[in-house]
Amino acid sequence: MSSPSVDWFVAALRARREVVAAEVAEHFTPTFVEDVSADGIAGGMSSMAIGLQVVDPITIEDDGTVRVPLGGTTTFAQYRVRLGIDGDRLSFFDFGPMEIEGIDIEVKSTSELTDADRAGLHRVFDDAYIDGDHGYVDEQLAMLKSIALAGSVEEGVVGFALSDARVLDLPRLPGQVLRTAGLSCVLSNHKRKGISSRSSRWPWRSEMPRRRCTCCSPAASHTRQGCTTFDAASRSSRVPTTALPRGSARSRRPWRPCSG
C-alpha cells in the first residue's frame, strides 16, 4: 500500500496475531493514540485479527482512506475497516459492516416512522407472504421500539427488521442485555445480498447504552447503530418473539401466523 503503517496494519490482520501498545504508538498519530489510548487501539486490532480475515482486494477511496474488507473466511466480506493516513502514520481506523451497493440502512424508532415508511414496509411484507396478515405487522410496530429500514433511491423501502432491547438486573447478574427480535422481511429481488442479516443486527443496538468505543476514530460519525462489534450490547441474549416462515429467494411463502 501507499504507507508503511498501512502495510503493518494489514500484515498484523493477515497474521491473525495480537497487537501490542508499543506498535500502536509507532504507527498511529499521537492525537489518535491520546484520544483512544494505545491499549484500546491494540485491543480493537487484536480482536479483529483473531476473529476475522482479510478479504482482498484492498482499495483506496477518493479521499485517500484505505478500505480493508474483512470476513470469517477469505472469500466473503461481512465487515470493513477504513484507515486514515496522515503522512507516514495512521490517523484513525473505523470498523463497521460492509456496505451494500445501492442500499442504505437507517435505524429509527418505530414511533418516528412516516406514512411513506409504513406503506413501504407493508409493501415488502406483502411481497414476502401470500395473504399475509398486515394487522400482525401493525402489532409488531406497536410492540417493538426499533426498526432498521433498508432502502434504495429507485425502489424506496426494500427490507426491514424490527427489534427491541433492554437492560435487566438478574440475580447476581446485573446489567444483562436482553434482545427481542421481531419480524424481518426483504423484497424477493434483493435477497442474497446480506440485507436481512445486517438489518436484523442493527435496530436493537440503537436502544443500548454505550461503552467508550475503542475501535473507531473519535471524530468518526457514530450513528444510532453505534459500533458493530466492540459494543456493550454485543453481550446479549436473543429471544425471538416470532416463529414466522421466512420467504425464499425463489418464491413467496403462504402466511402462517405464530403459534405462540
Buried (B, 14 or more C-beta within 10 A) or exposed (E): BEBEBBEBBBEBBBEBEBBEBEBBEEBBBEBBBEBBBBEBBBBBBBBBBEEBBBBEEBEBEEEEBBBBBBBEEEEEBBBBBBBBBBEEBBBBBBBBBBEBEEBEBBBBBBEEBEEEBBEBBBBBBBBBBEEBEEEBBEEBBEEBBBBBBBBBEEBBBBBBBBBBBEBEEEEEEEEEBBBBBBBBBBBBEBBEBBBBBBBBBBBBBBBBEEEEBBBBBEEBEBEBBBBBBBBBBEEBEEEEBBEBEEBEEEEBBEBEEEEE
